[in-house]
Amino acid sequence: MDITKRIAEFMTDHVGGIYLKKEDNGEIVYADAQIQAYYPGIQAGSNAQEFMDWEYE
């Protein structure tokens, strides 16, 4: 069993999607299809704060 795949499935099914960002500057380094569908235009290299209000906190 691939644990990475299981974690990704859980996150997508129960949380709604997966994105990873750099902590120092908020740059998105990965956004799965669910996140890209929820936030049109988001992609690797985008600033998380421009798309997600809670990232300002």
URNORWO-V376114 format. One record per run of one state. SS is the DSSP state (a for helix, b for strand, c for the rest). FROM is the first residue (numbers start at 1). TO is the last residue. Records with the same first field share a line. If there is no record, write none. Layout:
SS: FROM-TO + FROM-TO
This chain:
c: 1-2 + 16-18 + 22-26 + 32-32 + 39-46 + 51-52 + 57-57
a: 3-15 + 33-38 + 48-50 + 53-56
b: 19-21 + 27-31 + 47-47
